Amino acid sequence: MSDAKIEKYLDIFELCQDPFEVFSVWYEIAKKEEKNPDAMVLSTVGLDGKPNSRFVLLKRFGKEDGFIFFTSLLSRKSQEIEKNCFVSLLFWWENTGGQVKVRGKADRVSEKEADEYFNTRPRTAKISAWASQQSQPLKSYEELLERFERLKKEFEGKDVPRPPYWLGFRVIPFEYEFLIYTQERLHKRILYYLQDGVWKKTYLNP
Ligand SMILES: Cc1cc2nc3c(=O)[nH]c(=O)nc-3n(C[C@H](O)[C@H](O)[C@H](O)COP(=O)(O)O)c2cc1C
């Protein structure tokens, strides 16, 4: 698609009072145009009160379901979310020139949801989930590889269950910001925010 055409498809703010509709349309375009449409930066408030960010993958999203990603409860991000559930998600879709920020409240998904998704993962990714004590110090990279190989043998001929510490979070938004990037730096920005349970919107200076 040409840049002008993409911009036209993205520019649907006047049509959508609900930001979830905007996100859904943008995501459909991103799926066609982008190499990594699901990569999003998750920012949390660190245990020291300072911001912290990393990429995670968006695995599912829905109007009521929120934005779901999976991770380890041993990880730094999980510990941070347990202390302060407010997070920010950020997508940058380079080919389409769309940036989306979602601020919201994160909550654990159910064990059932985690099982369902875990069971769709390739076997090696399942074993990696057992091998990694995510975010904990590691003496050397070799130590991780050895643990992975040992577990591979242990699980030979058996199903690999979900580790009890491997779960997901859903982010329920209270604010969305969409930006259409333009070469002239006259980016089009629009903020959707919740006021008394109703979505309001306003354009912002770029
Ligand atoms: C493109 C990309 C996608 C990633 N997806 C995930 C993910 O879905 N879940 C996850 O736990 N880590 C994912 N990671 C690794 C995280 O960025 C991070 O290094 C890890 O989760 C530990 O973060 P923490 O110590 O802040 O908790 C991804 C990394 C990249 C580069």
The ligand as an SDF file (V2000), in Angstrom:
LIG
                    3D

 31 33  0  0  0  0  0  0  0  0999 V2000
   10.3450   -8.7900   20.2410 C   0  0  0  0  0  0  0  0  0  0  0  0
   10.4340   -9.3100   21.6610 C   0  0  0  0  0  0  0  0  0  0  0  0
    9.3400   -9.9560   22.2020 C   0  0  0  0  0  0  0  0  0  0  0  0
    9.3860  -10.4320   23.5220 C   0  0  0  0  0  0  0  0  0  0  0  0
    8.2700  -11.0320   24.0300 N   0  0  0  0  0  0  0  0  0  0  0  0
    8.2520  -11.4150   25.3290 C   0  0  0  0  0  0  0  0  0  0  0  0
    7.0460  -11.9340   25.9050 C   0  0  0  0  0  0  0  0  0  0  0  0
    5.9940  -12.0300   25.2590 O   0  0  0  0  0  0  0  0  0  0  0  0
    7.0970  -12.2940   27.2020 N   0  0  0  0  0  0  0  0  0  0  0  0
    8.2320  -12.1710   27.9690 C   0  0  0  0  0  0  0  0  0  0  0  0
    8.1930  -12.5260   29.1360 O   0  0  0  0  0  0  0  0  0  0  0  0
    9.3740  -11.6770   27.4380 N   0  0  0  0  0  0  0  0  0  0  0  0
    9.4120  -11.2860   26.1440 C   0  0  0  0  0  0  0  0  0  0  0  0
   10.5690  -10.7540   25.6070 N   0  0  0  0  0  0  0  0  0  0  0  0
   11.7520  -10.5850   26.4860 C   0  0  0  0  0  0  0  0  0  0  0  0
   11.5520   -9.2730   27.3070 C   0  0  0  0  0  0  0  0  0  0  0  0
   11.8150   -8.1360   26.5000 O   0  0  0  0  0  0  0  0  0  0  0  0
   12.4010   -9.2110   28.5900 C   0  0  0  0  0  0  0  0  0  0  0  0
   13.7640   -9.2800   28.2880 O   0  0  0  0  0  0  0  0  0  0  0  0
   12.0400  -10.3030   29.5890 C   0  0  0  0  0  0  0  0  0  0  0  0
   10.6520  -10.5360   29.6350 O   0  0  0  0  0  0  0  0  0  0  0  0
   12.5270   -9.9650   30.9920 C   0  0  0  0  0  0  0  0  0  0  0  0
   12.0280   -8.6940   31.3380 O   0  0  0  0  0  0  0  0  0  0  0  0
   11.9410   -8.1950   32.8570 P   0  0  0  0  0  0  0  0  0  0  0  0
   13.2360   -8.5950   33.5410 O   0  0  0  0  0  0  0  0  0  0  0  0
   11.7860   -6.7010   32.7820 O   0  0  0  0  0  0  0  0  0  0  0  0
   10.7640   -8.8560   33.4900 O   0  0  0  0  0  0  0  0  0  0  0  0
   10.5620  -10.2630   24.3020 C   0  0  0  0  0  0  0  0  0  0  0  0
   11.6640   -9.6170   23.7270 C   0  0  0  0  0  0  0  0  0  0  0  0
   11.6080   -9.1500   22.4320 C   0  0  0  0  0  0  0  0  0  0  0  0
   12.8100   -8.4460   21.8640 C   0  0  0  0  0  0  0  0  0  0  0  0
  1  2  1  0
  2  3  1  0
  2 30  2  0
  3  4  2  0
  4  5  1  0
  4 28  1  0
  5  6  2  0
  6  7  1  0
  6 13  1  0
  7  8  2  0
  7  9  1  0
  9 10  1  0
 10 11  2  0
 10 12  1  0
 12 13  2  0
 13 14  1  0
 14 15  1  0
 14 28  1  0
 15 16  1  0
 16 17  1  0
 16 18  1  0
 18 19  1  0
 18 20  1  0
 20 21  1  0
 20 22  1  0
 22 23  1  0
 23 24  1  0
 24 25  2  0
 24 26  1  0
 24 27  1  0
 28 29  2  0
 29 30  1  0
 30 31  1  0
M  END
$$$$
